[in-house]
């Protein structure tokens, strides 16, 4: 016997993001019941050289 269930109403789902994700530019789209979430990678941080004189 197979059983199929469908959720009706609101639901909540959570996940953790990778540490190299750009949280400021996340986008999501719901089309025909399919949720598409785009999580871009953050640009590589450039090392900064600071000159110390003294």
Helices and strands as residue ranges (DSSP letters): G 23-25, E 27-31, E 34-38
